[in-house]
Amino acid sequence: MAITFVQQKKRQQILVFVVAGMAIITLFVLWFGFFSSAPREASSSFSLPSPREVSIDFGVFENPVFQELGNPFAPVEIPAKTEKANPFIRLNF
């Protein structure tokens, strides 16, 4: 029996070291990630170029080839009642 208690104590010591190591790593990441020096401001000399003007040619819609295309979707027919029983209805016998 003494061997099992020693093994449990050894396992517990290893677990304490692992948890302490994880806590130290977490504190290290938080300290250098959040509490380090303030973020530097971006250089104000950088400016975005002004957007170019966009022109759309709607003459494509007047093309006879486009006019011949028609409706690409077939009409959807709604099926009649299927007369299938609902499998989720609870039957009370």
C-alpha positions in Angstrom: 0.0 0.0 0.0 2.8 2.4 0.7 3.9 2.2 -2.9 0.6 3.4 -4.2 0.7 6.4 -1.9 4.2 7.3 -3.0 3.1 7.0 -6.6 0.1 9.2 -6.0 2.3 11.8 -4.3 4.8 11.7 -7.1 2.0 12.1 -9.7 0.6 15.0 -7.7 4.0 16.8 -7.5 4.4 16.4 -11.3 0.9 17.8 -11.8 1.7 20.8 -9.5 4.8 21.6 -11.6 2.9 21.3 -14.9 0.1 23.6 -13.6 2.6 26.1 -12.2 4.5 26.1 -15.6 1.3 26.7 -17.5 0.4 29.6 -15.1 3.9 31.1 -15.6 3.6 30.8 -19.4 0.1 32.4 -19.3 1.3 35.3 -17.2 4.3 35.8 -19.5 2.1 35.9 -22.6 -0.4 38.3 -21.0 2.4 40.6 -19.7 4.2 40.9 -23.0 1.0 40.8 -25.1 -1.1 43.3 -23.2 1.0 45.3 -20.8 4.1 45.9 -22.8 4.8 49.3 -24.4 1.9 51.2 -26.1 1.3 50.4 -29.7 3.1 52.6 -32.1 1.0 54.9 -34.3 1.0 54.4 -38.0 3.0 56.9 -40.1 0.7 59.7 -41.2 2.7 60.1 -44.4 0.9 57.1 -45.9 -2.2 58.0 -47.8 -4.6 55.8 -49.8 -5.0 56.5 -53.5 -8.4 57.9 -54.4 -10.7 55.3 -56.1 -11.0 55.4 -59.8 -14.3 56.1 -61.4 -16.3 53.0 -62.5 -18.4 53.1 -65.6 -20.8 50.3 -66.5 -21.9 49.7 -70.1 -25.6 48.8 -70.0 -25.6 48.4 -73.8 -25.1 44.7 -73.3 -28.7 44.3 -72.3 -29.9 45.7 -75.6 -27.8 43.1 -77.6 -30.1 40.7 -79.6 -28.2 37.7 -78.4 -28.9 38.7 -74.8 -32.6 39.3 -75.6 -32.8 35.7 -77.0 -31.6 34.1 -73.8 -35.0 34.2 -72.0 -35.7 32.8 -68.6 -33.0 30.3 -67.5 -35.3 28.6 -64.9 -37.9 26.0 -65.7 -41.2 26.6 -64.0 -41.5 24.7 -60.7 -44.6 22.5 -60.4 -46.0 22.1 -56.9 -46.8 18.4 -56.4 -50.2 17.3 -55.3 -50.8 16.0 -51.8 -48.5 13.0 -51.3 -50.7 11.1 -48.9 -47.7 9.9 -46.8 -48.3 9.4 -43.1 -46.2 11.5 -40.8 -43.8 9.2 -39.0 -43.3 11.7 -36.1 -47.0 11.7 -35.0 -47.4 10.0 -31.6 -50.0 7.3 -31.8 -52.2 6.9 -28.8 -53.4 3.3 -28.4 
